[in-house]
Amino acid sequence: MGGQDCKNNKVEDFTNSNGFKGYKVYRTRTITGQSPGVYEDVAYVFPIKTAVKGEGLINYAGVLFAVDPVSSENLATLDKIADTVFNLM
């Protein structure tokens, strides 16, 4: 049991080595419950060219890449993944 809260501190335009554009989001994650703490974190958001219709009123307009748990090794791997994304629909 527990929860988490993410506060976006800064959002930057991001273009990876394949020329795919998105956003790099610097955030602070506060986790309660198991493994509690406050972590400086990064997430990548890539919009997709055409929204994908989900169930009900849900439409998916982008893809979020993030890590859990936050660690320097996981964040380094996330940077590598974000740099290889291409052609999301």
CNS distance restraints for C-alpha pairs under 8 A (distance, minus, plus):
assign (resid   1 and name CA) (resid  33 and name CA) 5.63 0.50 0.50
assign (resid   1 and name CA) (resid  34 and name CA) 7.02 0.50 0.50
assign (resid   2 and name CA) (resid  31 and name CA) 7.37 0.50 0.50
assign (resid   2 and name CA) (resid  32 and name CA) 4.98 0.50 0.50
assign (resid   2 and name CA) (resid  33 and name CA) 3.95 0.50 0.50
assign (resid   2 and name CA) (resid  34 and name CA) 6.64 0.50 0.50
assign (resid   3 and name CA) (resid  31 and name CA) 5.84 0.50 0.50
assign (resid   3 and name CA) (resid  32 and name CA) 5.24 0.50 0.50
assign (resid   3 and name CA) (resid  33 and name CA) 6.56 0.50 0.50
assign (resid   4 and name CA) (resid  29 and name CA) 6.67 0.50 0.50
assign (resid   4 and name CA) (resid  30 and name CA) 5.41 0.50 0.50
assign (resid   4 and name CA) (resid  31 and name CA) 4.32 0.50 0.50
assign (resid   4 and name CA) (resid  32 and name CA) 6.13 0.50 0.50
assign (resid   5 and name CA) (resid  29 and name CA) 5.63 0.50 0.50
assign (resid   5 and name CA) (resid  30 and name CA) 5.21 0.50 0.50
assign (resid   5 and name CA) (resid  31 and name CA) 6.65 0.50 0.50
assign (resid   6 and name CA) (resid  27 and name CA) 6.34 0.50 0.50
assign (resid   6 and name CA) (resid  28 and name CA) 5.65 0.50 0.50
assign (resid   6 and name CA) (resid  29 and name CA) 4.49 0.50 0.50
assign (resid   6 and name CA) (resid  30 and name CA) 6.51 0.50 0.50
assign (resid   7 and name CA) (resid  27 and name CA) 5.31 0.50 0.50
assign (resid   7 and name CA) (resid  28 and name CA) 5.19 0.50 0.50
assign (resid   7 and name CA) (resid  29 and name CA) 6.51 0.50 0.50
assign (resid   8 and name CA) (resid  25 and name CA) 6.64 0.50 0.50
assign (resid   8 and name CA) (resid  26 and name CA) 6.02 0.50 0.50
assign (resid   8 and name CA) (resid  27 and name CA) 4.28 0.50 0.50
assign (resid   8 and name CA) (resid  28 and name CA) 6.60 0.50 0.50
assign (resid   9 and name CA) (resid  25 and name CA) 7.59 0.50 0.50
assign (resid   9 and name CA) (resid  26 and name CA) 5.60 0.50 0.50
assign (resid   9 and name CA) (resid  27 and name CA) 5.07 0.50 0.50
assign (resid   9 and name CA) (resid  28 and name CA) 7.02 0.50 0.50
assign (resid  10 and name CA) (resid  25 and name CA) 5.97 0.50 0.50
assign (resid  10 and name CA) (resid  26 and name CA) 5.16 0.50 0.50
assign (resid  10 and name CA) (resid  27 and name CA) 6.95 0.50 0.50
assign (resid  11 and name CA) (resid  23 and name CA) 6.54 0.50 0.50
assign (resid  11 and name CA) (resid  24 and name CA) 5.77 0.50 0.50
assign (resid  11 and name CA) (resid  25 and name CA) 4.54 0.50 0.50
assign (resid  11 and name CA) (resid  26 and name CA) 6.26 0.50 0.50
assign (resid  12 and name CA) (resid  23 and name CA) 5.56 0.50 0.50
assign (resid  12 and name CA) (resid  24 and name CA) 5.22 0.50 0.50
assign (resid  12 and name CA) (resid  25 and name CA) 6.50 0.50 0.50
assign (resid  13 and name CA) (resid  21 and name CA) 7.38 0.50 0.50
assign (resid  13 and name CA) (resid  22 and name CA) 6.11 0.50 0.50
assign (resid  13 and name CA) (resid  23 and name CA) 4.66 0.50 0.50
assign (resid  13 and name CA) (resid  24 and name CA) 6.36 0.50 0.50
assign (resid  14 and name CA) (resid  21 and name CA) 5.72 0.50 0.50
assign (resid  14 and name CA) (resid  22 and name CA) 5.08 0.50 0.50
assign (resid  14 and name CA) (resid  23 and name CA) 4.84 0.50 0.50
assign (resid  14 and name CA) (resid  24 and name CA) 5.80 0.50 0.50
assign (resid  15 and name CA) (resid  19 and name CA) 5.62 0.50 0.50
assign (resid  15 and name CA) (resid  20 and name CA) 5.46 0.50 0.50
assign (resid  15 and name CA) (resid  21 and name CA) 4.44 0.50 0.50
assign (resid  15 and name CA) (resid  22 and name CA) 6.24 0.50 0.50
assign (resid  15 and name CA) (resid  23 and name CA) 7.92 0.50 0.50
assign (resid  16 and name CA) (resid  20 and name CA) 5.54 0.50 0.50
assign (resid  16 and name CA) (resid  21 and name CA) 6.70 0.50 0.50
assign (resid  16 and name CA) (resid  82 and name CA) 6.95 0.50 0.50
assign (resid  16 and name CA) (resid  83 and name CA) 4.74 0.50 0.50
assign (resid  16 and name CA) (resid  84 and name CA) 7.03 0.50 0.50
assign (resid  16 and name CA) (resid  85 and name CA) 7.52 0.50 0.50
assign (resid  17 and name CA) (resid  83 and name CA) 5.82 0.50 0.50
assign (resid  17 and name CA) (resid  84 and name CA) 7.02 0.50 0.50
assign (resid  18 and name CA) (resid  83 and name CA) 7.34 0.50 0.50
assign (resid  18 and name CA) (resid  84 and name CA) 6.74 0.50 0.50
assign (resid  18 and name CA) (resid  85 and name CA) 7.31 0.50 0.50
assign (resid  18 and name CA) (resid  86 and name CA) 6.32 0.50 0.50
assign (resid  19 and name CA) (resid  86 and name CA) 7.82 0.50 0.50
assign (resid  20 and name CA) (resid  85 and name CA) 7.02 0.50 0.50
assign (resid  20 and name CA) (resid  86 and name CA) 5.76 0.50 0.50
assign (resid  20 and name CA) (resid  87 and name CA) 7.10 0.50 0.50
assign (resid  21 and name CA) (resid  46 and name CA) 6.78 0.50 0.50
assign (resid  22 and name CA) (resid  44 and name CA) 7.13 0.50 0.50
assign (resid  22 and name CA) (resid  45 and name CA) 5.62 0.50 0.50
assign (resid  22 and name CA) (resid  46 and name CA) 4.37 0.50 0.50
assign (resid  22 and name CA) (resid  47 and name CA) 6.43 0.50 0.50
assign (resid  23 and name CA) (resid  44 and name CA) 5.67 0.50 0.50
assign (resid  23 and name CA) (resid  45 and name CA) 5.15 0.50 0.50
assign (resid  23 and name CA) (resid  46 and name CA) 6.48 0.50 0.50
assign (resid  24 and name CA) (resid  42 and name CA) 6.94 0.50 0.50
assign (resid  24 and name CA) (resid  43 and name CA) 5.98 0.50 0.50
assign (resid  24 and name CA) (resid  44 and name CA) 4.69 0.50 0.50
assign (resid  24 and name CA) (resid  45 and name CA) 6.58 0.50 0.50
assign (resid  25 and name CA) (resid  42 and name CA) 5.56 0.50 0.50
assign (resid  25 and name CA) (resid  43 and name CA) 5.12 0.50 0.50
assign (resid  25 and name CA) (resid  44 and name CA) 6.04 0.50 0.50
assign (resid  25 and name CA) (resid  45 and name CA) 7.61 0.50 0.50
assign (resid  26 and name CA) (resid  40 and name CA) 7.53 0.50 0.50
assign (resid  26 and name CA) (resid  41 and name CA) 6.02 0.50 0.50
assign (resid  26 and name CA) (resid  42 and name CA) 4.68 0.50 0.50
assign (resid  26 and name CA) (resid  43 and name CA) 6.69 0.50 0.50
assign (resid  27 and name CA) (resid  40 and name CA) 6.06 0.50 0.50
assign (resid  27 and name CA) (resid  41 and name CA) 5.19 0.50 0.50
assign (resid  27 and name CA) (resid  42 and name CA) 5.94 0.50 0.50
assign (resid  27 and name CA) (resid  43 and name CA) 7.70 0.50 0.50
assign (resid  28 and name CA) (resid  38 and name CA) 6.87 0.50 0.50
assign (resid  28 and name CA) (resid  39 and name CA) 5.69 0.50 0.50
assign (resid  28 and name CA) (resid  40 and name CA) 4.73 0.50 0.50
assign (resid  28 and name CA) (resid  41 and name CA) 5.79 0.50 0.50
assign (resid  29 and name CA) (resid  38 and name CA) 5.67 0.50 0.50
assign (resid  29 and name CA) (resid  39 and name CA) 5.16 0.50 0.50
assign (resid  29 and name CA) (resid  40 and name CA) 6.43 0.50 0.50
assign (resid  29 and name CA) (resid  41 and name CA) 6.61 0.50 0.50
assign (resid  30 and name CA) (resid  36 and name CA) 7.50 0.50 0.50
assign (resid  30 and name CA) (resid  37 and name CA) 5.89 0.50 0.50
assign (resid  30 and name CA) (resid  38 and name CA) 4.47 0.50 0.50
assign (resid  30 and name CA) (resid  39 and name CA) 6.46 0.50 0.50
assign (resid  31 and name CA) (resid  35 and name CA) 7.23 0.50 0.50
assign (resid  31 and name CA) (resid  36 and name CA) 4.85 0.50 0.50
assign (resid  31 and name CA) (resid  37 and name CA) 5.35 0.50 0.50
assign (resid  31 and name CA) (resid  38 and name CA) 6.36 0.50 0.50
assign (resid  32 and name CA) (resid  36 and name CA) 4.59 0.50 0.50
assign (resid  32 and name CA) (resid  37 and name CA) 6.83 0.50 0.50
assign (resid  39 and name CA) (resid  70 and name CA) 6.93 0.50 0.50
assign (resid  41 and name CA) (resid  70 and name CA) 6.71 0.50 0.50
assign (resid  41 and name CA) (resid  75 and name CA) 7.81 0.50 0.50
assign (resid  42 and name CA) (resid  66 and name CA) 6.88 0.50 0.50
assign (resid  42 and name CA) (resid  75 and name CA) 7.26 0.50 0.50
assign (resid  43 and name CA) (resid  64 and name CA) 6.97 0.50 0.50
assign (resid  43 and name CA) (resid  65 and name CA) 5.69 0.50 0.50
assign (resid  43 and name CA) (resid  66 and name CA) 4.72 0.50 0.50
assign (resid  43 and name CA) (resid  67 and name CA) 7.67 0.50 0.50
assign (resid  44 and name CA) (resid  64 and name CA) 5.76 0.50 0.50
assign (resid  44 and name CA) (resid  65 and name CA) 5.11 0.50 0.50
assign (resid  44 and name CA) (resid  66 and name CA) 6.66 0.50 0.50
assign (resid  44 and name CA) (resid  82 and name CA) 6.81 0.50 0.50
assign (resid  45 and name CA) (resid  62 and name CA) 6.69 0.50 0.50
assign (resid  45 and name CA) (resid  63 and name CA) 5.67 0.50 0.50
assign (resid  45 and name CA) (resid  64 and name CA) 4.56 0.50 0.50
assign (resid  45 and name CA) (resid  65 and name CA) 6.40 0.50 0.50
assign (resid  46 and name CA) (resid  62 and name CA) 5.38 0.50 0.50
assign (resid  46 and name CA) (resid  63 and name CA) 5.22 0.50 0.50
assign (resid  46 and name CA) (resid  64 and name CA) 6.57 0.50 0.50
assign (resid  47 and name CA) (resid  61 and name CA) 5.81 0.50 0.50
assign (resid  47 and name CA) (resid  62 and name CA) 3.90 0.50 0.50
assign (resid  47 and name CA) (resid  63 and name CA) 6.30 0.50 0.50
assign (resid  47 and name CA) (resid  88 and name CA) 7.85 0.50 0.50
assign (resid  48 and name CA) (resid  61 and name CA) 5.66 0.50 0.50
assign (resid  48 and name CA) (resid  62 and name CA) 4.95 0.50 0.50
assign (resid  48 and name CA) (resid  63 and name CA) 7.19 0.50 0.50
assign (resid  48 and name CA) (resid  88 and name CA) 5.40 0.50 0.50
assign (resid  48 and name CA) (resid  89 and name CA) 6.02 0.50 0.50
assign (resid  49 and name CA) (resid  61 and name CA) 7.89 0.50 0.50
assign (resid  49 and name CA) (resid  88 and name CA) 6.96 0.50 0.50
assign (resid  49 and name CA) (resid  89 and name CA) 5.92 0.50 0.50
assign (resid  50 and name CA) (resid  61 and name CA) 7.01 0.50 0.50
assign (resid  50 and name CA) (resid  89 and name CA) 7.02 0.50 0.50
assign (resid  51 and name CA) (resid  59 and name CA) 6.06 0.50 0.50
assign (resid  51 and name CA) (resid  60 and name CA) 5.34 0.50 0.50
assign (resid  51 and name CA) (resid  61 and name CA) 4.56 0.50 0.50
assign (resid  51 and name CA) (resid  62 and name CA) 7.62 0.50 0.50
assign (resid  52 and name CA) (resid  59 and name CA) 5.53 0.50 0.50
assign (resid  52 and name CA) (resid  60 and name CA) 4.99 0.50 0.50
assign (resid  52 and name CA) (resid  61 and name CA) 6.62 0.50 0.50
assign (resid  53 and name CA) (resid  57 and name CA) 7.99 0.50 0.50
assign (resid  53 and name CA) (resid  58 and name CA) 6.40 0.50 0.50
assign (resid  53 and name CA) (resid  59 and name CA) 4.62 0.50 0.50
assign (resid  53 and name CA) (resid  60 and name CA) 6.43 0.50 0.50
assign (resid  54 and name CA) (resid  58 and name CA) 4.96 0.50 0.50
assign (resid  54 and name CA) (resid  59 and name CA) 5.33 0.50 0.50
assign (resid  54 and name CA) (resid  60 and name CA) 6.85 0.50 0.50
assign (resid  65 and name CA) (resid  78 and name CA) 7.39 0.50 0.50
assign (resid  65 and name CA) (resid  82 and name CA) 7.49 0.50 0.50
assign (resid  66 and name CA) (resid  78 and name CA) 6.92 0.50 0.50
assign (resid  67 and name CA) (resid  74 and name CA) 6.31 0.50 0.50
assign (resid  67 and name CA) (resid  75 and name CA) 6.76 0.50 0.50
assign (resid  67 and name CA) (resid  78 and name CA) 6.98 0.50 0.50
assign (resid  68 and name CA) (resid  74 and name CA) 7.82 0.50 0.50
assign (resid  69 and name CA) (resid  74 and name CA) 7.56 0.50 0.50
assign (resid  70 and name CA) (resid  74 and name CA) 6.46 0.50 0.50
assign (resid  70 and name CA) (resid  75 and name CA) 6.89 0.50 0.50
assign (resid  71 and name CA) (resid  75 and name CA) 6.10 0.50 0.50
assign (resid  72 and name CA) (resid  76 and name CA) 6.12 0.50 0.50
assign (resid  73 and name CA) (resid  77 and name CA) 6.34 0.50 0.50
assign (resid  74 and name CA) (resid  78 and name CA) 6.15 0.50 0.50
assign (resid  75 and name CA) (resid  79 and name CA) 6.29 0.50 0.50
assign (resid  76 and name CA) (resid  80 and name CA) 6.58 0.50 0.50
assign (resid  77 and name CA) (resid  81 and name CA) 6.30 0.50 0.50
assign (resid  78 and name CA) (resid  82 and name CA) 6.14 0.50 0.50
assign (resid  79 and name CA) (resid  83 and name CA) 6.24 0.50 0.50
assign (resid  80 and name CA) (resid  84 and name CA) 6.63 0.50 0.50
assign (resid  81 and name CA) (resid  85 and name CA) 6.64 0.50 0.50
